[in-house]
């Protein structure tokens, strides 16, 4: 017999969305139950954001050491200790994991059940010997790698983000399938750590980003020795002992590698939930939700990757905040994705918020104002020898910002003011009035804003006004 538990909020999944929702509900006095069948912290902590950024930090350190001579520093021979690198990755996870631990959430008042949960009715789930009935449910089970239908792929021991960080030796040659953010980041990381890297992309890498920045990044990757195969389809993969053969469609040659990483996209985790029992509609893109993140069962919310929106950890946290406002405070709050920032953590980084130029022109803004500045004109970038990249801003004729992309060192940090401008529907004047410290990379944002007004400020009419005023003492 299952033990009956009655609560206010039952949450399935202890990733970013689930943990944020559980924390909020418990601290507001709600009786909260949290189911998690695997590791607390979900993909972000254990297989995604945290380990990947730790690995990238090690890779960047190696690259900076190799390139120190350009700044007048001659380093001794650089050696990468891959086991030590992976120890750094694990230490990073261990340092952050207490914030996501069972113990912390139990101290907050959350009842944590380490088991898989299944719906057995519109208001009931079972798992771990418990039958839980709740007033509100949250499904926050995240997503997992979507394996492409390539013959032989399931038989060669292909790696994914869930297994790549368990390696204890640097691959001699790794083939990466997929030219999105994950594939590009891992390609650069493993190349800088000493692996030979070939990346295969069915179309073009980073197809949703500004083309001129993608072209710059492509040249960087090729210059680092990464072999890019864009517009290429994989016909079949095979393994013979320690060698994986990747056969390319329409090409006589094949790729022979020691490791194969699949980074071709994500799919929602819904298969074990028995959502039909709860009256929750879903498809291969995720659970159907309305603008308030309610499913077809109004007592059940879906948050994070499983809801089919932008697949970012910060969006999962944003969803959790909307759940608290909608379900607990009863304040109607709707999803707004206009100002969702994204960062590709390559070196240099590529960050974006809002629309690209192409998206703006295809939408209601047929003739947007486009501003472009390079880091070659930024004094801090010159001092650090990091002038690759720049900024591109998309604005309406009245100066309202609708999109911004930044490529360069610390681009992910520099995108924040542009996120604020778009979220608050502010114009570029908000940046021109700021006092920015010199010399900093952030000056490029103020310079971009100033470039919008400069043609009007220094036109003939203002010059006549100033000349006229000069006659008065």
N, C-alpha and C positions, 0 to 999 in steps of 0.2 A: 504494500500500500504506500502511496506517495503522501508525504507530509504536506498538508494544506497551508499555504501562506497567503495572506491578504495584505495588499500594499496599495499605495497611491500611484507609484510609478514603477514599472518594470522595464528594464533596459537590457537589450540583447546586443552584446558586443562591447568590449572594453578597449576600443581604439580611441582616437582623438575625440570623435563626436560623442561616443557613449560615455567616456570618462567625464567630459565637460558637462554633459546633461546630468549625469549622476551626482557630480559635485554640486551643481546648482540646485538640483531638487532636494538633496539631503540637507544642504545648508539653509534651505527655506522651510525646513521642518517636515518635508514629505517623507513618508515611509517608502524607502527606495530599495529595490532589489536589482542586482546587476549580474547577468549571466556572461561568462566568458569561458569558451572551451579550450583556448590556447593561451598564449602569453599575454599578460596585462600590458597595455600600451599599444597593442595592435601592430599593424605593418609599419607605421611611421617610426616607432621606437626600435623595433626589432629587425625589420627588413627593408626599410625605406629611407626616409629623410635623415634620420640620425646616423646610421652606419655609412650611408653613401657620402654624407658631408664629411664624416671623419676620414673616410678613404680619400676623398678629394683633397682634404687638408694635407695629408701625407704626400700625395702626388704633387701638390703645388709647392710644398717645402722642397721636394727633390728638384723640381724644375727651377725654383728660385735659386737654389744652391748652384745648379749647373750654370745659370745665367748671371751669377753675381759679378763676373768679370766686367760686364758692361757698365757697372757702377763703380769700378775700380777696386773691387774686392776679389782677390785670387784665392779660391778655396782649394783644399786638397782634393784628391780623387773622391768622387761621390759614390757611395755604395748604398743600395736599398736593401734593408733587412725585412723581407716580406712578412716573416712571422711576427716581427716587432710591429710592423704596420697593422696587421690584423689584431694584435694585442691592443694597440691604440684604439681600434674600432670597438673592440669589446669593452675596454675601460670606459669609453664614452657612453656606451649603452648602460653600463653598470652605474655610472655617475648620475644618469638621468632617471633610471628605473624606479628609485624610491618614490618619486612624485606620482608614479602610476601604479604603485604596489597595492596588493590586497590590504596590507596593514594600514596604509594611509587612508584608504577609502572606508575601511571598517571603523577607523577612528572618526571619520566624518559622519558615521551613522548608516553607511550603506551595507546592506547584506549582500555579500559577494558569494555567488554559487559558481564554482569552477566546473562547469559542465555545459554540454550542448543543449540549447533550448529549442523546443518545437511547439508550434501552436496546436492546440487541441480544440479550439473554439474561438469565437470572436473576442473573448475576454480571458482566456486561459492559456498558459503555457506550462509545459512539463520539462524537467531536466534534472539530473543529479538526485533523483529520489524526491523531488519537490513538485507540487502542482501549485502554480502561482496565479492568483487572480488579482488584476489591477484595474484601477480606474483609467489609467493611461499607459500606453506601451510606446517604447522607442525601439525601432530596428536600426542598428548601427553596426552592421556586420562587415562593412567595408567592401573591398574588391580583391581579386587575385589575378594573376597573370592569365591573359587570354592566349592560349597556344594556337598558332595558325595551323590550318589543315595541310601541313607539308608531309608527304609520305616519308615514313621512317623516323619522324621527329620524336615520337614517343619511345623509341627504342635505343636512343644514343646517349641517354643521361644528360640531356640539355640542362643548363643552369637557368635559373630565374632570379629575381631580386630576393626570393626567399631562401636561396641556397648559395648565391655568389659570395656572401660574406663569411661562409664557412671554409673557404679555401685556405690552405696553409702554405701553398707554394704559388708563386707568380706563374701564370700560364706562359708557356713558350709562344704560343700563337692562339689568340682567342678571336673567334668570329662572332660578331654581334648582329643579331637580326632586329632591325628597327632603328630608324633615325629620328625618333622623338627625343624628348629631354633625357629620359633614362639612358637610352642607348648612347647618345652623344656624351653624356657625363661619364659613363663607365668606359667608353672608348678612350677618352682623354686621360682618365685616371690610370687605367692599366697601361697605356702607352708610356706615361710619365714614370710609372713604376718599373718599366723595363720590358713589358710584353710587346710582342708583335700584334698588331690589331688590324682586323679587316671588318668594316661595317657595311652591311648590306641593307639597302632601303628600297622598297618597292617603288616609291615615287621619288620625292626630293626630301632631303633632311629638313626638319623644322619648318614644315610647309605653312604653318599658321603665323609665322613671324615675319617682320619686315624684310623683304628680299635683300636689300643692300647690307643689312647687318648679318644675315645668314651667309651671304657671299663672303664677307670679311671673316666670319668664323670658319667657314669652309677652308679658306686659304690658311688660316692658323692651324687647323687640324691636319691638313695635308702637309704643311711645313714641319709639323712635329713627327711626321712619318706614319700617320694613320692612312690606311688605304680605304677610300670611300668607293662603294659600288652603288651608285644611285640609279634609279630606274631599272632595277634588277630583281627578278623573281627567282626564288629558290625552287628548284624542281624536286629535289629529293635529298635526304641526308642519310648517311650510313656510318657505322662504326666498325673498325677492324682493330681490335686490341686497343692501343692508346691513341689511335688516329681517327678523327672524325672527318669524313669527306662530305663537303657541301657542294652538290651539283647545281649549277645555275642554268635556268631555262634559256634555251637558245644559244648557249655558249659551249664550246668544246672543252674548255678548261674547267677544272673543279678546284675548290679551295680545300686544302688539307690543314686541319687545325688540331690542337690538343684539347681545346675547350670550345663550347658553343653556348652563348648566352642569348636567351629569347627576351626581347624587350619590345614586343609588337603591340602592346595595349593591355587593357585591363577589362575584367568582366565582374559584375556584381556577385557577391556571395549570398545566394538565396536558396540554393538547392536543398538544404537540410531543414528549412524552417517550416515546411508544410503550410505555406501561406494560404493555400486554398481553404484550409480549415478556418482561417480568420477572415475570409472574404477580402483579401488584399490582392489587388491586381498587379501584375509585373510582366516584364518581357526580358529579352536578353540584354537590354540596355539598363535595366534596373527596375525598382519599384515605382509605380505611378504615384505621383504626389501632386497636390495643388500648390498654389503660391504660398500657402502657410505650412507646407511640408506634411500635410495630412494625407494619408493613404485613402483608398476607397472604403476602408473602415475608419470612421472619424475618430475613434478612440486610439488609433495607432498612427504614429508618426514614423517617417523614415528620414534618417540624417546621414550626411557624409556621402561616400562613394556609392553606396547602395541606392541612393536616391537619384542617381544618374546625372547629377550636375557636374560642375568643374571638379576634377579629381585632385584636390589639393587639401593638405592638412588644415590650412587656415580656413578653407571653406567649411570643413567639418566642424571646426570650432564656432564659426559663424552660424551654422545650422543649429548648433546646440543652444546658442543664445536666442535664436528665434523660437525654438521649442519652449524655452523657459518663459518668454514673453507671451507666446500664444496659449500654451497649455496650462501654465501655472498662474500667470498674472492676468490671463484672459484679455490681453491687449492685442488686437488684430495687427499682425506684422507680416509683411509679405517679403519674399525673396527678391533681392535686387542684385543682379550680377554685373551691373555697369562698371563697378570699380573693383573688380577682382584682380589683384596683381599676380603675376607669375614670374618666376626666376629660373633660368637655366644656369646651373652653377658651374659652368665651364670657366676657363681662364683665357680671355676675359669673359665676365658674366654677361648674360643677355636678359634684361628685365623688361616687362611690359605691363601696362594697365590700360584698359579701355580698348578702343578700336585701332586697327592699323589703317594706313592710308587707303588701301584697297577696300577694306570693310566700310570705311566712311563713305567712299564714293559709290559703293554698291547700295548703301542705305539712303537715308533722307538727306545726308549732307553731300550733295553732288560735287560741290566745289570747295572743299575745306582748305583752310590756310595751313600750309605745311612749313614747319620751322626745322632747320637742321644745323647743328653745330658739331664740330669735331673736338676731341680732347687735345689735339695738337695746339689749340688756342688756350688751354687751361694750364696755368703756371704750376700747379701741384702735380699734374700728370707729367709735365716736362721734367720736373725735379726728380720724380720717381722713375722716369724712363718707361712710363706706362701710358702711351698716347694712343694706343689702338682703340678705335671705337668713337662713339659720340652719342648725341641725343637727337631724337626725332619727335616732334610734338605735332599733334593734329588738333586744330582748334577751329571753331566756327568764326565767322567774320567779326562777331562782337567780342572775340577773345575767350569765349567759354571753351575750356579744354575738354576734348572727347577721347583723347588717346595720347599715350606717350610710350616710347621705347628708348631704352638706354643700353648701349653696349660698352663695357669697360670694366675696369677694376672696381669692385664694390657697387656694381650697378644695382644689386638687390637692396642695398641700403639707400641708394639715391632715388629709388622709385617712390618712396613714401610720400613726399609732398605732392606728387602728381596723383597718387591715389586719393589724397585728401581733396584736391581740387575737383576731381571728377565726382567723387562721392557727394560733395557739397555743392556741385554745379557752380563752381567759382571760376572767375576769369583769370587770365594771366596777370592782371594788375595786382592780385594778392601776393605774387612772388616779387614783382618789381619793387614793392614797398619794403621788402625785408632787408635787414642788414645781415650779410653773410660773411663769416670769418674768412680772412685771406691768409695764406693760400689753401684752399680746399677744393676737392673735386666737386662739391655741391655748388660751387660758383657757376658751373655750366647750366644749372637749372635756372638761376636768375638771369644769366646771359641769354638763354633761350626766350624767356619771358620778355626781356628788354628788346630783343630783336623784333618782336611783334609790333611794338609801339614806335620803334626808332624811325621808320619811314615817315610816319605822321609827325613825330616830334621835331624832326629836322627838315621838314618840308618848307616850301617858300612862305606859307602863311605864318608859322611860328617865328621864322626869321624876321619877317616884317614887323611882327608884334614886338619882338625883343629890340629891334632897331629903333622902333618908335619910342619905347619905354626908355631907351638910353638917353633921350634928350631931356628927361626929367632928372633933376638932381636928387 
